[in-house]
Amino acid sequence: MQLPIKAPALVFALLLLTLAVYLKGLFGGFIFDDFPNLVDNDLLRRVHEEPQRLWASVASFQGGLISRQVSMLSFAVNVWLSDMNPVAFKLTNVLIHLLCGLLVYRLALRVIAALAPPTRHGMPLFNVELWAALAAGLWLLHPLHISSVLYVVQRMTLLASLFGLLSLLCYCEVRLRQINGGPAPWKACIGVVVFAVLSVFSKENGALLPLFALTLELFAFRFAAQKPLVSSLLRWGYGLGLAIAVFGISAYLAFTPSFFNGYEHRDFTLAERLMTQPRVLWHYLLWTVLPNPAWLSLYHDDIATSHALLAPVSTLFALLGLLALVAVAWVFRRRQPALGFAITWFLLGHTMESTFIPLEMVFEHRQYFPMIGIWIGFAAWAAVSTRQTPVAVAASVLMLGFCLTAGYRAWVWNDPARLIMTTAQQHPNSSRSQYDAGRFLLDNTTALAARQAILPEARRYLERAMQLNGKDINPITAMVLSYPPTAPPPDVWLEQLRLCLQNAPKLSPAPFLLVVRSAANLQVNIPPEKMAALVQASLSNTSMELVQHGLVLSNYGYYLLKVANDPVEAVSATMSAISLEPRRALFHLNAAYLSYELADFSTARLHLRNATVTDGDGSYRDQITALQEKMDAAARAAP
C-alpha cells in the first residue's frame, strides 16, 4: 500500500490534530478540587512561594506502594513555575500524551516490521511507516484517554507510560542489534534499566515492563539472535525470571496476610473482585472499539459486582471469553502473531490492577498502556492483509470518529458543571456521579432565593446516591449540611449519618469533620446530644486510624466550647487527641486556639511551642505565627 503522503508528515498532522482536540479541555479549572495528593496537598501548593519545599513535596504522595517521586516532582515543578494554574497542569499532561504518541509510532515501526516481515520474494507488501502512523493515530485520538489526560492527577499514568515506552524502545534497539549480529549498544542497555526505574517511580505499573518485553519476544523477536548463546540466555532468563517473580509474589502473599486487609475497607471481597474483573476487561475492550461517550465516565461504580459465577450470568461468559482469547493467542501464535501480540499485551497490561490487589474495580486510565498493543497488533495484521486499501480506509474513518468523539468529551470536560451534570444524567446508577451532582448544586448556588429553588433537585441527587450506596458517608453528610442553621436536619438524616459513621467499611473522616466544623461555626444546627452520638459512632468504627480519631476529637473539642458551652469537656477532648498523636502539630495548634479562646494565654503559649516543635516541615507556620501575633496583641492590650 503506497499513499501520496509521507509518514512523518502524517504523524506530525496527527500530533497537531490531537493537540487541537485537547485544547478544548484546558481552560475549565481543576475537575475535582479535593484530591489530597494534588490540590489539597499543602506542601505542594506552597512550592511556588517557598521553593525549598520542593523536595519535601516530592515525597508527599499518600497511597500506593511507593511515593511515586517522579510524578510528584513533575507536579512540584508545575507549581514552582506557574503556581496552581490548572491550565499549566493540563497542558503538561497533553504534551506528555503527545510524546507518548510519538513513541508509540516509533515502537510500532519496529514491532510491525517484526510481526509481519515487509518483503516477500523481494517485493514490498506494505508501507510500515504509514501503518505505524495509523496505529499511533488510533491510540492518540482515542476518546477513552480524555479522562487520563485532563484529570490532572493521572499524570502518574502518563509518565509511567512515557518512561515505559522509552524503556521498550531501548530494548528493541538492543534486540534488533543482536538479531542482526551486532553488539548490544551499551547506551540502549542502560536506557532499558534507567527508564524502567523512572517508570516504576512514576507509578507502580512500571513493574509490568518485563511482561511487555516478554510479549515482544514471544511474538515479534522470538528469542532470535545471531549468537545461539544469546538466544539461550534470553529463553532461560525470561523463564527463570518469571518463575522467580511468581514464587516471590506467592511467598510474599503467603507470609504477609495483612496485604489482603485492604478488602476490609472495600464493599467487595477478594473473590468478588476476581469474578468481576473478567467482565470489566470486556468493558475495556468494548470501549476501545466502540467508545460511546454515554458509556464513558470518570466513575464506573454502576458496573455491578459479581457475587457468583452466575450472579450475574455474564460473569461466567466473560470468564470463558477470556479463556478463549488466551487459547486463540496460543493456537494462532505463529500463523497470526499480530493477533496473539494484541491479546497478550492487553491481558498482561491488566495483571496488576485487574487481579487480586484490593483496588477500585474500574478506571478508564487503566487501559491507557494496554491499548497500545491492541492498535499495533491491528496495524500489523492489516499490513499483510490482502485488502489493505479497504482496511486503511476503514481505519481512517474509525480514527475520524475517534477524533470527533474525543473532541466532544474534551468539550464536556472543559466545564466542571457540564461534566458533573452530564455524567449524572448518563450514569443514573452511579452513586458517585449522583453525589457529585448534588454536592455541586449545593456548593455553587449562593444567592438565597436561587438556593431555595435548587435545594429539592440537589437533595434528589443526594437521596439517589444514598439509595445506591448506603455505606458512603459523602452523600449523607452533604444532605445534613444542606440544612440552614434555622432548620435543623431531620432526625432521620442524623440517624442515617450515625449508622454510616459506625458501619462504613472504610471511613474517611474528612466529610464528618466538615460537619463538626460547620456545626461549631453555627452553619448547621446539630444539638449537643446528637453530635455526641455522631462522634461516638465515628470513634467506634475500627477502620479509622489513631490519627483520624485524633482529628475527630480535636474538632469536637472546638464544638464543645462553641456550641455545648462545656469548656471542661472541650479541653478533655482536645487533650485526648494530643495523647493519641503527640507529634501531630495540628493537634497542639488546635489546643493553643482553644486555650486562647478561654483566655488561658500561658497554656496557649505552651501548646504553641509544642506546635512549632512538631511542625517539622513548616506546614502550619503561618497559622502559628498568626496566633502568636494575636496573643501578643492581647497581652499588650491587657491592663
N, C-alpha and C positions, 0 to 999 in steps of 0.2 A: 504494500500500500504506500503510495507516494502522494503527499498532499502539497499544494502550492504554497505552503508556509513552513518556515524553518522552526524546529522545536524550541530553540532558545527564545525566539520571538513569541511563540505560543505560551511558553512558561511565563515570560515577562507580562504578557497580556493577562494571564490568569492571576498573577500576583496583584496587578493593578485592579482587576475586577473584584478580587477578594477584599482588597483594601477599601474599595468603594462600597461594598456591601456592609462592611463593619463600621465604616464611618457613620452610618445611620444610628449606631448604638452607643456612640462615645459620650454623648452630652447629657445623659439623664441622671447623673449622680450615681452614688453607690446604690446598688439594687437593694441590699439588705444591710442596714447600718448597725446591726447588733452582733456581727461575727466577732467573737472575742479575740481572735488572733490577728485581726487587722484593724478595724475602725475603733474598737473598744480596747485596744492594746495601748496603754498609756506610755510604755517605753517606746513604742514605735512612733506614736503620734508626736512625741517631743524631740525626735531626732532633728527636725528642721531647725529648731531653736537651740538645741544642745547637741551638736554633732558627737560629743564624747559619749553619748548614749548609744551610738551606732552598734558597737559590738555587744552591748548588753541586750539590745533589741533582737540581735541575730539569734540568740538562744531563748527567745521568749515564746516560742511556739508551745502551745499546750495541747497535747494529744499526739497520737501516733507512737510508733516505737522509737523514733529518733526525733531530734529537734528540727529537722528539715532546714538546716542552717543556710543552704544555698538559696532557697526560696525566700526565707526571711531576710537575707542580705539584699535580695533584689527589691523587696518591699521597702527596706530601710533606705536604700539608695533613692527610690522614688520619693520618699518623704523628705530626704535630705535636699533633693534638687527642686522639688515642687510642692512641698508641704503635703497636705492630704487632698490634693487635687485629683478628683476621680477621673478626669479626662486623661491625665498623665498615667495613672494606673492602668486604665483600659487600653490606651494607645500602646503602652509597653506590652500588654498581653497580645494585642493584634500583631505587633511587629514580631513577637516570638512565634506566633502562629504562622506568619508568612515565612519566617526562616525554616520552621518545621516543614512547610510545604515544599520549599526549595530542596530540603534534604530528602524528602520523600521522593521527589523527582530523581535525585542522584542515586538513591537506593534502588528505585525502580529500574533505572538504566542497567544496573549490574544484575539485579535478580531476574528481570525479564530475559535478558540475554542468556543467563544460565539455565532458566527453566525451559526456554524454547529457543534452541540454537538458531541463529538468524540466517543460516545458509543451508541449502540442500542442493547437491550436485553443482555447487559453485554459484548458484543463483540466489539473490536476496529474496526472502519471503516477506519481510515486513520491515518497517522503519521503527527500530527500537526506541529512538528518541521521541517520536510522536506518540507511541503508545504509553511510554513513561510519563509524558506530559498529560495525557488523558487521565492516567491513574492519579497523578498528583492533583489535577483539577477536580476530579470527582471527590477526592478527600478534602481539599482546601475549601471548597464551596459547600460542603455538606451542612445542612441546617442543624444537624444534631450538635455541631460544635459551637453553636451560638452561646449556649449556656456555659460551655467550658471556657470560652474566651471572654465573654462580657461579665461573667460572675468573677470578680477580680481575684478572689482567693484561690480559684482553680489554676492560677499561675503555677501552683505546685505541680499540677499535672502537665502543664505546658512545658515547664523546664525539665521535668523528668523525661518527657518525650524528646525534647530538643537534644539533651545530652545522650539519651539512649540512641537516637538516630546517628549522632556523631560517632558513638562507640561502634555501632554496627557497620557504619561506612568504613571505619578504620579496619574492622575485622574483615570486611570484604576485600579491602586493599591487600591485606596480609594473605588471605586465602587465594586470591587470584594470582598473586605473585608466586605462591607455592605451586599452584596448578600449572603455571606457565614455566616452571623450572627455575625461577629466580629466587634469590634470598629474601626472606621476610624483612621488609623495611622497618628499622628499629623505631622510627618516629610513629609509624602506624601502630606498632605493638604497644608502645607507651600510651598512645591515644586510646586504644581499646580499654585499658585499665583506668586511666585518668577520667575519661568521660563517663565510664560506668560508675565510678565513685561519685562524681558530681551528680549523676542521675539519681543514685540512691539517696544522697543527702538533699535532693530536691523533694523527693517523695519515695516512699519505700518500694513503689512499683519498679524502680530501677533494678531491684534484685532479680527481676524476671529476665533480664537481658541474656543470661546464659541459655535460657529456654528458647528465646528468639534466634540466637546464634545456632542452636541445635536444629531449629526448623530450617534455617538456611542450609545447613549441612545435609539434612535428610532429603531435601527436595531439589536444591539448586546445585550445591557443590559436591554432594555425595561422598564426602571424605576423600576426594581425589587429590593427588599430589604427584609431582614428578618423582619424588623420592618415596619408595614404599614405606620407609621408616616413619616419615611424617604422616602418611595415611594411617598407619597402625597406631601411632601415638594419638592421633585425633579420635579414632574409634575407642581406644581404651580410655583415653582421657575423659571423653564425654560419658562413657558407660560408668566409669569409676566415680566421676563427679556426681552423676545423677544418683548413683547408689548411696554415696556419702550424704548427699542432700536429703534423700528420703529417710535414711537412717537417722540423721541428725535431727530432722524435724520431728520424726516419730518419737525419738528418745526425749527430746525437749518437752513434747506434749505429754508423754507418759510420766515424766518426773516433775512436771510443772502443771498440776491440775488447776491451779489458780488461773491459768490462761483462759479457761472457759468461764471464769466468774463474770466475764462481761455479759454473758447471757442472762444473769440475774437482773440486769438493768435493761433488758430488752423485753418487748412484748411477744417474743417468739423464742423457741428453743433451738438448740443446735440441729436436731432432726428436722424441724420445720424449715429452718434456713436451707439445709441441704436439699430438701424436697422442693422448695420454692425456686431455687436458683435455675434449674433447667428451664422453667417457664420464663424466668427473667432473661435468660440468654436468647430465647426465641424472640422476645420483645426487642432486644438489641438488634437482632438480625432483621426483624420486620422494619424497625425504624431506620436501619441502614439502607434498605432497598426502597422503602416507601415512607419517607419522613413526613407524614401528615402533621401539620402544625397543631391540630387539635389533640394529637396523641402525646406531644412533647411538652415537657414541663420541668422546672427545677425539682419539683416533688413528684414522686410516683407512689405515695403511700396508698393510693387507690387500687394498686395491684394486690389482690387478695393473697394472704399467706396460705400455703399448702399445709394442711393438718394431717393428711394421709395420702397414699398413692392415688386414691380415688376421691379425694376431697380437697380440691375439685378433681374431676376425672381427667382434666387436661394435664395434670401432674404426670400421670403415667405415660401419656402420649408424648409429652415433652421430653421425658427421660429416654423413652425408646427412640425418639427422633435424634437426640444427641448421640446415642449409641450407634444409630445408623450412619450419622455423619462421620464418626470415628471409623466405622467399617469402610465407608466409601473412601476416606482418605488413605487407608491402608491398602485396600484392594487395587485402587487406581493410582498408587504412588508412582508407578513407572509409566503407565500409559497416559495419565493425566496429572503430571506432577504439579501443575498450576492449581488444580482443584485441591489436591492434598495440602499444598502450601497454604492456601487461603483458609481452609478449615482448621489446620493445625495452629496457625498463627492466631486465629480468632480464639480458639479454645484455650490455648496456653496463655493468651493475654488476660484471661479472666481467672486464672488459677489462684490468684491471691485474694481478690475482692469478691469472688463468687463461690467460695468454698466454705471452710469451717471457721474463719475468723469472724468474731461477733461484730460485724459492721452493719450499717444500714442495708436494707435489701437492694435498693436500686438507685443508681445515679447515672445520668447521661454521660458524664465525663469519663466514666469507666470504659467507654467504647472509643475514646479518642485514639489511643495507640493500637488496640486490636483491629480497628477499621483499616489501618494501613495495609495489612496483609490481605484483606478482602479485595481491595481495589487493585493492588499489584497482581494478585492471583488472577483477577478478572482480565486485566490487561495482558498478562502472559498467555492466558487461554485464547483471548481474542486475536492475539498477534499471529497465531498459527492457524486461525480459523480459515476455512475455505471461502467464507463470506465476510471478509474483513470490512469491506466498504459499508454494507448494511449495519454491521455491528458498530462501526465507528460513528455512523450517523445516529444510531440509537443511543450510544454513549454520549454523544454531543447533545442530543435532545434531553437526556436524563440530567446532564450537567446544567443545562439551561433551567430545567425545572428546579434543581437544587439551588441555583442562584436566586431565582425568584422567591422560593420559599425561605431561603436564608435571609434575603432582604426583608421579607415580611416579619420574620422573627426578630431581626435586628431592630426594626421599627417598633415592634411591641416592647422589646427590652429597653428601648431608649427612654421610656417614660415609666417610672415605678408604678404610678397609678394604673396606667394601661396594662402593664404586665400583671399586676396583682389581680385586678378585676377580671381580665381576660382569662387568667388561669383558673380563678374560682368558678367562672361560668363553664369553662371547658372540662373541669375536673370536679364535678359536684360531689364525688365520693372521696375526695382527698381532704382529710381533716386539716392538714396544714394549710392548704390553699384557702379553705373556708375561714380558718382563723386569721390568716394574713389579711383577707378582705375585711373582716370585721374590725380588726385592730387598725387597719389603715383608715377606714372610715371614721373611727373614733379619734385617732391621732391627728387627722388632717382637717377636722371640722372645728373651727374655733369660735365663730360667731354663735351666740346663744340660740338664736332662732333657727339657724341652719343646723345646729347640733341637735336640737329637739326634733327637727324634721328627719334627720338621718339616723337617729338612735334606733328606731324599730328595725330598719334594714340591717344596721350593724349587728344588733342583737340576734337577728335571724341567722346571720352567718355564724356567729359565735355559738348559738344553740346547735346549729347543724354540725359544727366542729366537735362539740361535746358529745353529740349523739354518735358520731363516727368513732371517736376515741375518748372514752370517759376517763382514761388514765393520764391524759395530757393535761398538765397544770396550766398551760398558757391560755386556752380559751376561757376557763372559769375565772382566772384572775382578771382577764380583760373584761369579762362580764361584771365582776364585782366593781372594778374601777370605773365602769361606765355610769355608775350612780353618783349623783352630785351629793355634797355634804348635807343638803337639806332633805334628802331622801335616802335613808339607809338601805343597803342592799337587802333584798328579801332573805328571810331565814333559809329558804330552800337553796339559794346560791351559796350562802355561807356554809351550810351543811355539806353541800357538794364539794366545796373547796376543802373543807376539813377532811373529808373522806379521800380526796385526791392527794392531799398532803401526807396522809397516813399510809396510803396504799400504792402510790406511784412506784413502778419498778425501778425507775432511775430519776430520782427527784433532783432537779436543778432548782436551787432556792432563789435564783435571781428574780423570777416573776413574783414570788411571795414577798421577797424583800421590798419590791416596789409597792406592794400592798401595804406593808408595815410602815414604810416611809411616808406614803401618801396619807395613811390614817394619822400618823404622828403630826403631819403638817396640815391636818384638818381638810384635806382634799377629798376624803371619803369618810363616811361616818360608820365606824365599826366600834360598838360598845366594848369596854374592857373585858367583860366576861367572855364575849365572843372571840376577841383577839387572843385571850389566854388559851382558849380551846384550840384555836388555829396554830398557835406557837407550839403547844404541847403535841399536837398531831404531827407537825413537821419534825420535832425533835425525836419522836418515836419511830420515824422512818429510818430503817437501818441502812438504806442505800446512800445516805448522806455521810460525808467525811467529817472529821472533827472540826476542820476549819470552816465548813459550811454550817455546822451547829453554832460555832462562834459568831458567824455573820448574822445568823438569826437572833441570837441573844444580844449581840451588840446593838442591832437596830431596834430590838424590842425594848431595850433599856431606855432609848430616847422616847419611844411611845409611852412607856410607863410614866416618864416625867411629864411629858406634854399633855397627854390625854387622861391617863388614870390619876395623875397628880399624886404619885406614890414614889417620892424620891428614894426611900429605903430600898424598895424592890428594883428601882431603876439602877441604883448603884450595884445591887447584888447581881442583876443580870449582866451588866457591863463587865464587872469583875470576873464573872463566870466565863465570859468569852475570853478574857485575857488568860485565865488559868488553863483553858483548853489549848490556846496557841499563844504562849507568851512572847514569841518572836514575831508576831504579826503587828506591824507598825500601825495598821488601820485601827486595831482594837485599842491600842494605847491612845491614839488620836481621838477616837470616839469617847474614851474615858475622860480625856482632857476637856473636850467640849462639854460633857456632862458636868464635870466639876466647875467649869466656868459658868454654866447656867445656874449652878447652885451657889455661885459667888464664893466658892472654896478655891481661891487662887493659888494657894500654896500646893494643894493636891493637884490642881490643874497643871502647874509648872512641873511637878514630879512626873506626871503622865506624859507631858510634852517632851521632857528629856528622854524618857523611855522610847517615845515615838521616834525621836531623832536618832537614837542609837540603833534601833531596829530597822530604820528606813535606809537599808544599805544601798539601794540603787537610786535613792532620791525621788521616788515616785510621789511622795506626799510632802515634799519640801515646801511647795508653795502654800499648802494648807497649814502646815506647821508654822511657817513664817507669819501668815495672816492671823492665826490665833494668838501667836506671841505678841504681835503688834496690838491686837485688841486688848490683851491683858495689860500690856504696858500702858496703853491709853487709859484703861480703867484705874490702874494704880496711880497715874498722875492726877486723875480727876478726883480721887478719894481725898476726903478732908484730912 
